[in-house]
Amino acid sequence: MFSGSGTATLIDFLDEDTMTSNSATAVPSQQSVKAYVDAAAPTYTSGTYTPTFTTSTNISSAAINSSSTPFYYIRLGNVVQVSGAVRVVVTTGSVDQTSFYMTLPVASDLINTHDLSGVITGQPISTTGTGEVIGDSTGNRARAFWTSGTSGTLTMVVMFMYRVL
């Protein structure tokens, strides 16, 4: 509605979902704004998953700690965060490196080891050890490794983040 003594001009009105014209003077429709915002919003998903474990060094078995404590993940855009507890059977303690691989909840074509990073730790740290989690670009999975101070069955907590590539 126009009121006053001035003159009215026509408004340039656009119905453009992608806003590709990048106009500094046109007004977009409500539907265009909603379509643009919906398309630009990052993907958000979360849930639980059951990783597949592959033993590597100094471990005879690896599995989720219990069915009541699953692995959790959150994905926001192209970033995924993972956490959970794994039960491992370490064959030799002391100074031996210990490692296993685990699958990812959201597939990614990892290129470098630093495309995925995190930590692995147990309680008490003095006997279970603490270490790091990195990307395995060959298998597109996570690799956890640490120096275990003891042998036997250990519960280790794994936390890492990676980009979906």
C-alpha positions as CSV (number, residue, x, y, z in Angstrom):
1,M,0.0,0.0,0.0
2,F,1.3,3.4,-0.9
3,S,0.4,6.6,0.8
4,G,2.0,10.0,0.6
5,S,2.7,12.6,-1.9
6,G,5.7,11.0,-3.7
7,T,5.6,8.8,-6.7
8,A,5.6,5.0,-6.6
9,T,7.9,2.8,-8.7
10,L,7.6,-0.8,-9.7
11,I,9.4,-3.3,-7.6
12,D,11.4,-6.0,-9.4
13,F,10.1,-9.2,-8.1
14,L,11.9,-12.5,-8.7
15,D,10.8,-16.1,-8.3
16,E,14.3,-17.7,-8.3
17,D,15.0,-20.7,-6.1
18,T,18.8,-20.6,-6.6
19,M,19.2,-16.8,-6.4
20,T,21.6,-17.0,-9.3
21,S,20.9,-13.5,-10.6
22,N,22.4,-12.1,-7.4
23,S,20.3,-8.9,-7.8
24,A,21.0,-6.0,-5.5
25,T,17.6,-4.4,-6.2
26,A,15.1,-7.3,-6.8
27,V,12.9,-8.8,-4.1
28,P,12.7,-12.6,-3.9
29,S,9.4,-14.5,-3.3
30,Q,8.8,-16.2,0.0
31,Q,8.9,-19.6,-1.8
32,S,12.3,-18.7,-3.4
33,V,13.8,-17.8,0.0
34,K,12.5,-21.0,1.6
35,A,13.8,-23.2,-1.3
36,Y,17.2,-21.4,-1.1
37,V,17.6,-21.8,2.7
38,D,16.4,-25.5,2.6
39,A,19.0,-26.3,-0.1
40,A,21.8,-24.5,1.8
41,A,21.0,-26.1,5.2
42,P,23.7,-28.7,6.2
43,T,22.8,-32.4,6.5
44,Y,22.2,-33.5,10.1
45,T,21.9,-37.1,11.1
46,S,22.7,-39.1,14.2
47,G,22.3,-42.5,15.5
48,T,24.0,-45.7,16.6
49,Y,25.9,-48.2,14.5
50,T,27.8,-51.5,14.8
51,P,31.3,-51.1,13.4
52,T,33.2,-54.1,12.0
53,F,36.5,-54.5,13.7
54,T,39.7,-56.0,12.1
55,T,42.5,-56.9,14.4
56,S,45.9,-55.7,13.4
57,T,48.8,-55.8,15.9
58,N,49.0,-57.4,19.3
59,I,45.2,-58.1,19.5
60,S,43.4,-61.4,19.2
61,S,39.9,-59.9,19.2
62,A,38.0,-56.6,19.2
63,A,34.2,-56.0,19.6
64,I,31.7,-53.5,20.9
65,N,32.0,-53.5,24.7
66,S,28.3,-54.5,25.1
67,S,25.0,-54.3,23.3
68,S,23.9,-51.8,25.9
69,T,26.6,-49.3,25.0
70,P,26.6,-49.0,21.2
71,F,28.8,-46.7,19.1
72,Y,27.2,-43.3,18.5
73,Y,27.7,-40.9,15.6
74,I,26.6,-37.4,14.7
75,R,26.9,-36.0,11.2
76,L,26.6,-32.2,10.5
77,G,27.2,-31.3,6.9
78,N,30.3,-33.2,5.8
79,V,31.8,-33.7,9.3
80,V,31.1,-36.9,11.4
81,Q,31.9,-37.4,15.0
82,V,32.0,-41.0,16.5
83,S,32.4,-42.3,20.0
84,G,32.0,-45.7,21.7
85,A,33.6,-48.4,23.9
86,V,35.5,-51.4,22.4
87,R,36.5,-54.5,24.2
88,V,39.9,-55.8,23.0
89,V,42.0,-58.8,24.0
90,V,45.6,-57.7,24.1
91,T,48.1,-60.6,23.6
92,T,51.2,-58.9,25.0
93,G,51.6,-56.0,27.4
94,S,54.5,-53.7,28.2
95,V,55.9,-51.8,25.2
96,D,54.2,-53.5,22.3
97,Q,52.2,-51.3,19.9
98,T,48.5,-52.4,19.8
99,S,46.1,-51.6,17.0
100,F,42.9,-52.4,15.2
101,Y,40.8,-51.1,12.4
102,M,37.1,-50.2,12.4
103,T,34.5,-49.3,9.8
104,L,32.8,-45.9,9.6
105,P,29.1,-45.1,10.1
106,V,29.1,-42.8,7.0
107,A,31.3,-43.8,4.1
108,S,34.1,-41.5,3.1
109,D,36.9,-41.7,0.5
110,L,39.8,-40.9,2.9
111,I,42.8,-39.6,1.1
112,N,45.3,-38.9,3.9
113,T,45.7,-40.2,7.5
114,H,44.8,-36.8,8.9
115,D,41.4,-36.8,7.1
116,L,40.3,-38.7,10.3
117,S,41.7,-38.1,13.8
118,G,40.9,-38.8,17.4
119,V,41.9,-40.6,20.6
120,I,41.7,-44.0,22.2
121,T,42.0,-44.4,26.0
122,G,41.2,-46.8,28.8
123,Q,41.1,-46.8,32.6
124,P,43.5,-46.7,34.3
125,I,45.7,-45.1,31.6
126,S,48.9,-46.2,33.4
127,T,48.1,-49.9,32.4
128,T,45.8,-49.7,29.4
129,G,47.5,-46.9,27.7
130,T,46.3,-44.1,25.5
131,G,46.8,-43.4,21.8
132,E,45.4,-42.0,18.6
133,V,42.9,-42.8,15.9
134,I,43.8,-41.9,12.3
135,G,42.4,-42.5,8.9
136,D,43.2,-45.6,6.8
137,S,43.0,-44.4,3.2
138,T,43.5,-47.9,1.8
139,G,40.4,-49.3,3.5
140,N,38.5,-46.1,4.2
141,R,38.2,-46.9,7.9
142,A,39.6,-45.8,11.2
143,R,42.8,-47.2,12.7
144,A,43.3,-47.0,16.5
145,F,46.7,-47.6,18.0
146,W,48.4,-47.3,21.3
147,T,51.1,-48.9,23.5
148,S,49.3,-51.2,26.0
149,G,50.8,-51.5,29.4
150,T,49.1,-54.8,30.1
151,S,47.7,-57.9,28.3
152,G,44.3,-59.4,28.7
153,T,40.8,-58.1,28.1
154,L,40.6,-54.3,28.1
155,T,37.8,-51.8,27.6
156,M,38.9,-48.8,25.5
157,V,37.0,-45.7,24.6
158,V,37.3,-44.4,21.1
159,M,36.5,-40.9,19.9
160,F,37.2,-39.4,16.5
161,M,36.0,-37.1,13.8
162,Y,36.4,-37.2,10.0
163,R,35.2,-35.4,6.9
164,V,33.0,-37.1,4.3
165,L,35.0,-36.8,1.1
